[in-house]
Structures are given as C-alpha cells and as structure tokens.
Amino acid sequence: MAKAASPKPEPTHSPLSFDEIKRDIARRNEESQKVARQARAIREKEEIARRRRWEQL
C-alpha cells in the first residue's frame, strides 16, 4: 500500500527568527521601563512638593 502524501500545513504568518523575537522583546521591555521611570519621576516630584508644603506649616 502506498501512503497518501499529506500536505504540509501553511504557516499563518512568516516565521520570525530568534534574533528578531529577542529584539522585539527587548524593545517592549525598554518601552515599559521608560513609562515606569516617567511615572516614578512624577510620583517623586509630587512627594517632594508635599514635603515642602508640610515643612512650611
């Protein structure tokens, strides 16, 4: 009996290389760290302003 050749499934998207995936992850990490740094800077400015107002009382 001859086996029927089954067609290979077509990829739904072009496969990314491992390096491209690593670069994408690094980029997203940098973006999230940037947002976190900005939020932390805002919180620290507000805290300093609160302390200055408190010291003036």
C-alpha positions as CSV (number, residue, x, y, z in Angstrom):
1,M,0.0,0.0,0.0
2,A,1.2,3.4,-0.8
3,K,0.9,6.1,1.8
4,A,-1.1,9.2,0.7
5,A,1.1,12.3,0.9
6,S,-0.4,14.7,3.3
7,P,0.2,18.4,2.5
8,K,2.2,20.4,4.9
9,P,0.2,23.0,6.8
10,E,0.8,26.5,5.6
11,P,2.1,28.9,8.3
12,T,-0.4,31.6,9.1
13,H,2.4,34.2,9.1
14,S,6.0,34.4,8.2
15,P,8.2,32.8,10.9
16,L,10.4,35.2,12.8
17,S,13.9,34.4,13.6
18,F,15.0,34.0,17.2
19,D,17.0,37.3,17.0
20,E,14.0,39.2,15.7
21,I,11.9,37.9,18.6
22,K,14.7,38.8,21.1
23,R,14.9,42.3,19.6
24,D,11.1,42.7,19.8
25,I,11.1,41.6,23.5
26,A,13.9,44.0,24.3
27,R,12.2,46.9,22.6
28,R,9.0,46.2,24.6
29,N,10.9,46.0,27.8
30,E,12.7,49.3,27.2
31,E,9.3,51.0,26.4
32,S,7.7,49.7,29.6
33,Q,10.8,50.7,31.7
34,K,10.6,54.2,30.2
35,V,7.0,54.5,31.1
36,A,7.7,53.3,34.6
37,R,10.6,55.8,35.0
38,Q,8.3,58.6,33.9
39,A,5.6,57.6,36.4
40,R,8.2,57.3,39.2
41,A,9.6,60.8,38.4
42,I,6.1,62.2,38.6
43,R,5.4,60.5,42.0
44,E,8.7,61.7,43.4
45,K,8.0,65.3,42.3
46,E,4.6,65.2,44.0
47,E,6.1,63.7,47.2
48,I,8.8,66.4,47.3
49,A,6.1,69.1,46.8
50,R,4.0,67.6,49.7
51,R,7.0,67.5,52.0
52,R,7.8,71.1,51.2
53,R,4.2,72.2,51.9
54,W,4.3,70.2,55.2
55,E,7.6,71.8,56.3
56,Q,6.2,75.3,55.7
57,L,3.3,74.7,58.1
